[in-house]
Amino acid sequence: MITNSDLKTLRATLREWRREGLTIALVPTMGNLHDGHISLLARAREIADRSVVSIFVNPIQFGRGEDYERYPSTLDADRAKLEAAGLDLLFAPNLAELYPGGIEEDTRVTVPALSDILCGEFRPGHFSGVATVVSKLFINTQPDFALFGEKDFQQVMVIRRMVRDLLYPVEIIGMPIIREADGLAMSSRNSYLKPEERQVAAGIFASLTRAATELREHKQDIAALEARCLQELSALGMRPEYISVRSALDLSLPKAGDKDLIILAAAWLGGARLIDNVRVMLNQPLEA
């Protein structure tokens, strides 16, 4: 496995691979890797000749008072996991490498509308930070494929829109959520949970699963279903930000005729912000 931290060396290696006619798959991460990340790498190795994983904790996607300073850094352990999983190249730059002029006046990429709803409402500027750093990675790796976990479903949609609008020649591949045995979506931030919080954290998935069943069977109207889920999460000691049923195609509010829906949730439990979603394919289209 090749490891480097500077763009010049990265570009030289990738240029040689492309000269040989090899395809490249990129998996962008912030490190503190878990089995969800490794599943992305496994798929990357299946679809491309060479795999690249980036590890970079991107400051501009964190808001004031968020966990940038305490985000877990486990580079040595991450490197060992990636090498065992067969990675070809690890790119782990420092801040100055990706933001040579500093972050205050750095050019930003903004995807309008999609970035302002759901998580974007509670984390203003977050998706601009994501789009900016992913754009930098795309420009410098020029991958044929880029893989992202669908736990961050809104992020996948934002990146797809950015790729469409900016004409990046890369195929975005969303991968299914990898879960713990009790259903909790794997996340690098789950390490923030205290033992007693971890015991109830999977309640967010359980609530969404029940809601998905009722939605599929048309047992409850959407507003009442969302309200009940909020109550369930609050009863578990969580501080929910939102529960929202949306079109899985574009995250718009559901309308008559829709069949492919997704229920998304974000809630705080102690010091951890949990996000999750469950996709729902209706047996019959929504009625007016």
C-alpha positions as a Markdown table, in Angstrom:
| # | Residue | x | y | z |
|---|---|---|---|---|
| 1 | Met | 0.0 | 0.0 | 0.0 |
| 2 | Ile | 1.3 | 3.4 | -1.0 |
| 3 | Thr | 0.9 | 6.2 | 1.6 |
| 4 | Asn | 1.4 | 9.8 | 0.8 |
| 5 | Ser | 0.4 | 13.2 | 2.1 |
| 6 | Asp | 1.3 | 15.7 | -0.6 |
| 7 | Leu | -0.6 | 16.5 | -3.8 |
| 8 | Lys | 2.5 | 16.4 | -6.1 |
| 9 | Thr | 3.3 | 12.8 | -5.2 |
| 10 | Leu | -0.4 | 11.8 | -5.4 |
| 11 | Arg | -0.8 | 13.3 | -8.9 |
| 12 | Ala | 2.4 | 11.6 | -10.1 |
| 13 | Thr | 1.2 | 8.2 | -8.9 |
| 14 | Leu | -2.3 | 8.6 | -10.4 |
| 15 | Arg | -0.9 | 9.9 | -13.6 |
| 16 | Glu | 1.2 | 6.8 | -14.0 |
| 17 | Trp | -1.9 | 4.6 | -13.3 |
| 18 | Arg | -3.9 | 6.4 | -15.9 |
| 19 | Arg | -1.1 | 6.1 | -18.4 |
| 20 | Glu | -1.4 | 2.4 | -17.9 |
| 21 | Gly | -5.1 | 2.5 | -18.7 |
| 22 | Leu | -6.1 | 1.7 | -15.1 |
| 23 | Thr | -9.4 | 2.8 | -13.6 |
| 24 | Ile | -9.5 | 4.5 | -10.2 |
| 25 | Ala | -12.1 | 4.5 | -7.4 |
| 26 | Leu | -11.9 | 7.0 | -4.5 |
| 27 | Val | -13.3 | 6.6 | -1.0 |
| 28 | Pro | -13.2 | 10.0 | 0.8 |
| 29 | Thr | -13.2 | 9.7 | 4.6 |
| 30 | Met | -12.4 | 11.6 | 7.8 |
| 31 | Gly | -10.7 | 8.6 | 9.4 |
| 32 | Asn | -11.5 | 6.7 | 12.6 |
| 33 | Leu | -12.5 | 3.9 | 10.2 |
| 34 | His | -15.1 | 1.2 | 10.9 |
| 35 | Asp | -16.6 | -1.7 | 8.9 |
| 36 | Gly | -18.8 | 0.7 | 7.0 |
| 37 | His | -15.7 | 2.4 | 5.5 |
| 38 | Ile | -14.1 | -1.0 | 4.8 |
| 39 | Ser | -17.2 | -2.1 | 2.9 |
| 40 | Leu | -16.8 | 1.0 | 0.6 |
| 41 | Leu | -13.2 | 0.0 | 0.0 |
| 42 | Ala | -14.2 | -3.6 | -0.8 |
| 43 | Arg | -16.7 | -2.4 | -3.4 |
| 44 | Ala | -14.1 | 0.1 | -4.8 |
| 45 | Arg | -11.7 | -2.8 | -5.3 |
| 46 | Glu | -14.4 | -4.8 | -7.2 |
| 47 | Ile | -15.2 | -2.1 | -9.7 |
| 48 | Ala | -11.9 | -0.4 | -10.3 |
| 49 | Asp | -8.3 | -1.4 | -11.0 |
| 50 | Arg | -6.9 | 0.8 | -8.3 |
| 51 | Ser | -8.4 | 2.1 | -5.0 |
| 52 | Val | -7.7 | 5.3 | -3.2 |
| 53 | Val | -8.8 | 6.3 | 0.3 |
| 54 | Ser | -8.4 | 9.8 | 1.6 |
| 55 | Ile | -8.3 | 10.6 | 5.3 |
| 56 | Phe | -8.8 | 14.3 | 6.1 |
| 57 | Val | -10.8 | 16.0 | 8.9 |
| 58 | Asn | -12.1 | 18.9 | 7.0 |
| 59 | Pro | -12.5 | 22.0 | 9.2 |
| 60 | Ile | -14.9 | 24.0 | 7.0 |
| 61 | Gln | -17.7 | 21.4 | 7.2 |
| 62 | Phe | -17.8 | 21.8 | 11.0 |
| 63 | Gly | -19.8 | 24.6 | 12.5 |
| 64 | Arg | -18.9 | 26.8 | 15.5 |
| 65 | Gly | -19.1 | 24.7 | 18.7 |
| 66 | Glu | -19.1 | 21.3 | 16.8 |
| 67 | Asp | -16.5 | 18.5 | 17.3 |
| 68 | Tyr | -13.7 | 19.5 | 15.0 |
| 69 | Glu | -11.1 | 19.8 | 17.7 |
| 70 | Arg | -12.1 | 16.4 | 19.3 |
| 71 | Tyr | -12.9 | 14.4 | 16.2 |
| 72 | Pro | -11.1 | 11.0 | 16.8 |
| 73 | Ser | -7.7 | 10.7 | 15.0 |
| 74 | Thr | -6.7 | 7.1 | 14.6 |
| 75 | Leu | -4.3 | 7.3 | 11.6 |
| 76 | Asp | -2.1 | 4.4 | 12.6 |
| 77 | Ala | -5.0 | 2.0 | 13.3 |
| 78 | Asp | -6.7 | 3.2 | 10.1 |
| 79 | Arg | -3.6 | 2.6 | 8.0 |
| 80 | Ala | -3.4 | -1.0 | 9.4 |
| 81 | Lys | -7.1 | -1.7 | 8.6 |
| 82 | Leu | -6.7 | -0.3 | 5.0 |
| 83 | Glu | -3.6 | -2.3 | 4.3 |
| 84 | Ala | -5.3 | -5.5 | 5.6 |
| 85 | Ala | -8.3 | -4.7 | 3.3 |
| 86 | Gly | -6.0 | -4.4 | 0.2 |
| 87 | Leu | -6.0 | -0.7 | -0.4 |
| 88 | Asp | -3.7 | 0.6 | -3.1 |
| 89 | Leu | -3.1 | 4.2 | -2.0 |
| 90 | Leu | -3.8 | 6.2 | 1.2 |
| 91 | Phe | -3.8 | 9.9 | 0.8 |
| 92 | Ala | -3.6 | 11.7 | 4.2 |
| 93 | Pro | -2.9 | 15.4 | 3.7 |
| 94 | Asn | -2.4 | 18.0 | 6.3 |
| 95 | Leu | -4.5 | 21.2 | 6.4 |
| 96 | Ala | -2.0 | 23.3 | 4.4 |
| 97 | Glu | -1.9 | 20.8 | 1.6 |
| 98 | Leu | -5.6 | 21.2 | 0.8 |
| 99 | Tyr | -6.0 | 24.8 | 2.0 |
| 100 | Pro | -2.7 | 26.5 | 1.0 |
| 101 | Gly | -4.1 | 30.0 | 1.4 |
| 102 | Gly | -5.9 | 29.2 | 4.7 |
| 103 | Ile | -9.5 | 28.5 | 5.2 |
| 104 | Glu | -10.9 | 32.0 | 5.9 |
| 105 | Glu | -10.9 | 33.2 | 2.3 |
| 106 | Asp | -10.8 | 29.9 | 0.5 |
| 107 | Thr | -13.1 | 29.5 | -2.5 |
| 108 | Arg | -16.2 | 27.5 | -1.6 |
| 109 | Val | -18.5 | 25.3 | -3.6 |
| 110 | Thr | -22.2 | 25.6 | -2.7 |
| 111 | Val | -25.0 | 23.4 | -3.9 |
| 112 | Pro | -28.1 | 25.5 | -3.5 |
| 113 | Ala | -31.5 | 24.3 | -2.1 |
| 114 | Leu | -30.4 | 20.7 | -1.3 |
| 115 | Ser | -27.8 | 22.1 | 1.2 |
| 116 | Asp | -30.3 | 24.1 | 3.1 |
| 117 | Ile | -32.8 | 21.5 | 4.2 |
| 118 | Leu | -32.8 | 18.7 | 6.8 |
| 119 | Cys | -29.2 | 18.6 | 8.2 |
| 120 | Gly | -28.4 | 21.8 | 6.4 |
| 121 | Glu | -31.0 | 23.7 | 8.4 |
| 122 | Phe | -29.3 | 22.7 | 11.6 |
| 123 | Arg | -25.7 | 22.8 | 10.3 |
| 124 | Pro | -25.5 | 25.9 | 8.1 |
| 125 | Gly | -22.5 | 25.8 | 5.8 |
| 126 | His | -21.9 | 22.1 | 6.4 |
| 127 | Phe | -22.6 | 20.9 | 2.9 |
| 128 | Ser | -20.7 | 23.8 | 1.3 |
| 129 | Gly | -17.7 | 22.5 | 3.3 |
| 130 | Val | -18.3 | 19.0 | 2.2 |
| 131 | Ala | -18.8 | 20.0 | -1.5 |
| 132 | Thr | -15.6 | 22.1 | -1.4 |
| 133 | Val | -13.3 | 19.4 | 0.0 |
| 134 | Val | -14.8 | 16.7 | -2.2 |
| 135 | Ser | -14.3 | 19.0 | -5.2 |
| 136 | Lys | -10.7 | 19.4 | -4.3 |
| 137 | Leu | -10.3 | 15.6 | -4.0 |
| 138 | Phe | -12.0 | 15.0 | -7.4 |
| 139 | Ile | -9.8 | 17.6 | -9.2 |
| 140 | Asn | -6.6 | 16.0 | -7.8 |
| 141 | Thr | -7.5 | 12.3 | -8.0 |
| 142 | Gln | -9.7 | 12.4 | -11.2 |
| 143 | Pro | -11.4 | 9.2 | -10.2 |
| 144 | Asp | -13.6 | 7.1 | -12.4 |
| 145 | Phe | -15.8 | 6.2 | -9.4 |
| 146 | Ala | -16.3 | 7.7 | -5.9 |
| 147 | Leu | -18.1 | 5.8 | -3.2 |
| 148 | Phe | -20.0 | 7.2 | -0.2 |
| 149 | Gly | -22.1 | 5.6 | 2.5 |
| 150 | Glu | -25.8 | 6.2 | 2.4 |
| 151 | Lys | -26.1 | 6.8 | 6.2 |
| 152 | Asp | -25.2 | 10.3 | 5.0 |
| 153 | Phe | -28.0 | 10.2 | 2.4 |
| 154 | Gln | -28.3 | 13.9 | 2.0 |
| 155 | Gln | -24.6 | 14.2 | 1.5 |
| 156 | Val | -24.7 | 11.7 | -1.3 |
| 157 | Met | -27.5 | 13.7 | -3.0 |
| 158 | Val | -25.6 | 17.0 | -2.6 |
| 159 | Ile | -22.4 | 15.4 | -4.2 |
| 160 | Arg | -24.4 | 13.9 | -7.0 |
| 161 | Arg | -25.9 | 17.3 | -7.7 |
| 162 | Met | -22.5 | 19.0 | -7.6 |
| 163 | Val | -21.1 | 16.4 | -10.1 |
| 164 | Arg | -24.1 | 16.9 | -12.4 |
| 165 | Asp | -23.8 | 20.7 | -12.3 |
| 166 | Leu | -20.0 | 21.0 | -12.5 |
| 167 | Leu | -19.7 | 18.3 | -15.1 |
| 168 | Tyr | -17.2 | 16.1 | -13.2 |
| 169 | Pro | -16.6 | 12.9 | -15.1 |
| 170 | Val | -17.0 | 10.7 | -12.1 |
| 171 | Glu | -19.7 | 8.1 | -11.2 |
| 172 | Ile | -21.0 | 8.5 | -7.7 |
| 173 | Ile | -21.9 | 5.2 | -6.0 |
| 174 | Gly | -24.0 | 5.2 | -2.8 |
| 175 | Met | -23.5 | 2.2 | -0.6 |
| 176 | Pro | -25.9 | 0.6 | 1.9 |
| 177 | Ile | -25.7 | 1.5 | 5.6 |
| 178 | Ile | -23.6 | -1.0 | 7.6 |
| 179 | Arg | -25.2 | -1.6 | 11.0 |
| 180 | Glu | -24.3 | -2.9 | 14.4 |
| 181 | Ala | -26.0 | -6.1 | 15.6 |
| 182 | Asp | -28.8 | -4.1 | 17.2 |
| 183 | Gly | -29.4 | -1.9 | 14.2 |
| 184 | Leu | -27.4 | 1.2 | 15.1 |
| 185 | Ala | -25.8 | 2.7 | 11.9 |
| 186 | Met | -22.1 | 2.5 | 12.2 |
| 187 | Ser | -20.5 | 5.9 | 12.6 |
| 188 | Ser | -17.2 | 7.3 | 13.7 |
| 189 | Arg | -19.0 | 9.5 | 16.2 |
| 190 | Asn | -20.6 | 6.5 | 18.0 |
| 191 | Ser | -17.5 | 6.4 | 20.1 |
| 192 | Tyr | -18.9 | 9.6 | 21.8 |
| 193 | Leu | -21.7 | 7.5 | 23.3 |
| 194 | Lys | -21.6 | 6.6 | 27.0 |
| 195 | Pro | -22.4 | 2.9 | 27.8 |
| 196 | Glu | -25.9 | 3.7 | 28.9 |
| 197 | Glu | -26.5 | 5.9 | 25.8 |
| 198 | Arg | -25.2 | 3.2 | 23.6 |
| 199 | Gln | -27.9 | 0.8 | 25.0 |
| 200 | Val | -30.7 | 3.1 | 23.7 |
| 201 | Ala | -29.0 | 4.5 | 20.5 |
| 202 | Ala | -30.5 | 1.8 | 18.2 |
| 203 | Gly | -33.9 | 3.1 | 19.1 |
| 204 | Ile | -33.6 | 5.6 | 16.3 |
| 205 | Phe | -33.4 | 2.8 | 13.7 |
| 206 | Ala | -36.2 | 0.9 | 15.5 |
| 207 | Ser | -38.5 | 3.9 | 15.3 |
| 208 | Leu | -37.7 | 4.5 | 11.6 |
| 209 | Thr | -38.3 | 0.8 | 10.8 |
| 210 | Arg | -41.7 | 0.9 | 12.4 |
| 211 | Ala | -42.6 | 4.1 | 10.6 |
| 212 | Ala | -41.5 | 2.6 | 7.3 |
| 213 | Thr | -43.8 | -0.4 | 7.8 |
| 214 | Glu | -46.7 | 1.8 | 8.6 |
| 215 | Leu | -45.9 | 4.1 | 5.6 |
| 216 | Arg | -45.7 | 1.1 | 3.3 |
| 217 | Glu | -49.0 | -0.1 | 4.5 |
| 218 | His | -50.7 | 3.3 | 4.4 |
| 219 | Lys | -51.6 | 3.0 | 8.1 |
| 220 | Gln | -50.9 | 6.5 | 9.1 |
| 221 | Asp | -50.7 | 9.9 | 7.4 |
| 222 | Ile | -47.2 | 11.3 | 7.1 |
| 223 | Ala | -47.5 | 14.3 | 9.5 |
| 224 | Ala | -48.8 | 12.0 | 12.3 |
| 225 | Leu | -46.1 | 9.5 | 11.6 |
| 226 | Glu | -43.3 | 12.1 | 11.8 |
| 227 | Ala | -44.8 | 13.5 | 15.1 |
| 228 | Arg | -45.0 | 10.0 | 16.7 |
| 229 | Cys | -41.4 | 9.3 | 15.8 |
| 230 | Leu | -40.3 | 12.5 | 17.4 |
| 231 | Gln | -42.1 | 11.6 | 20.5 |
| 232 | Glu | -40.5 | 8.1 | 20.5 |
| 233 | Leu | -37.0 | 9.5 | 20.3 |
| 234 | Ser | -37.7 | 12.1 | 23.0 |
| 235 | Ala | -39.0 | 9.3 | 25.3 |
| 236 | Leu | -35.6 | 7.5 | 24.8 |
| 237 | Gly | -33.8 | 10.6 | 26.1 |
| 238 | Met | -32.8 | 11.9 | 22.7 |
| 239 | Arg | -33.0 | 15.5 | 21.5 |
| 240 | Pro | -34.4 | 15.1 | 18.0 |
| 241 | Glu | -33.7 | 17.7 | 15.4 |
| 242 | Tyr | -36.0 | 16.3 | 12.7 |
| 243 | Ile | -37.8 | 13.3 | 11.4 |
| 244 | Ser | -38.8 | 13.8 | 7.8 |
| 245 | Val | -40.4 | 11.7 | 5.0 |
| 246 | Arg | -39.0 | 12.8 | 1.6 |
| 247 | Ser | -38.8 | 11.6 | -2.0 |
| 248 | Ala | -35.8 | 9.4 | -2.2 |
| 249 | Leu | -35.1 | 10.7 | -5.7 |
| 250 | Asp | -34.5 | 14.4 | -4.9 |
| 251 | Leu | -35.3 | 14.9 | -1.2 |
| 252 | Ser | -38.4 | 17.0 | -2.1 |
| 253 | Leu | -41.5 | 16.7 | 0.1 |
| 254 | Pro | -43.7 | 13.8 | -0.9 |
| 255 | Lys | -46.4 | 14.4 | -3.4 |
| 256 | Ala | -49.2 | 12.4 | -5.1 |
| 257 | Gly | -47.8 | 9.7 | -7.3 |
| 258 | Asp | -44.6 | 9.2 | -5.4 |
| 259 | Lys | -43.6 | 5.6 | -4.5 |
| 260 | Asp | -39.9 | 5.8 | -3.7 |
| 261 | Leu | -39.6 | 7.5 | -0.3 |
| 262 | Ile | -37.1 | 7.8 | 2.5 |
| 263 | Ile | -37.5 | 8.6 | 6.2 |
| 264 | Leu | -34.6 | 10.6 | 7.5 |
| 265 | Ala | -33.8 | 11.4 | 11.1 |
| 266 | Ala | -31.2 | 13.4 | 13.2 |
| 267 | Ala | -31.1 | 13.4 | 16.9 |
| 268 | Trp | -28.7 | 14.2 | 19.7 |
| 269 | Leu | -27.9 | 11.6 | 22.4 |
| 270 | Gly | -25.6 | 12.9 | 25.0 |
| 271 | Gly | -22.6 | 14.3 | 23.0 |
| 272 | Ala | -23.3 | 12.3 | 19.9 |
| 273 | Arg | -25.3 | 13.5 | 16.9 |
| 274 | Leu | -26.9 | 10.5 | 15.3 |
| 275 | Ile | -28.3 | 10.4 | 11.8 |
| 276 | Asp | -30.1 | 7.6 | 10.1 |
| 277 | Asn | -32.5 | 6.8 | 7.4 |
| 278 | Val | -34.7 | 4.0 | 6.0 |
| 279 | Arg | -35.8 | 3.8 | 2.4 |
| 280 | Val | -39.4 | 2.9 | 1.7 |
| 281 | Met | -40.8 | 1.6 | -1.6 |
| 282 | Leu | -44.6 | 1.9 | -1.4 |
| 283 | Asn | -46.8 | -0.8 | -2.8 |
| 284 | Gln | -49.2 | 1.9 | -4.2 |
| 285 | Pro | -48.3 | 5.5 | -5.1 |
| 286 | Leu | -49.2 | 8.2 | -2.6 |
| 287 | Glu | -52.7 | 9.6 | -3.2 |
| 288 | Ala | -53.5 | 13.3 | -3.4 |
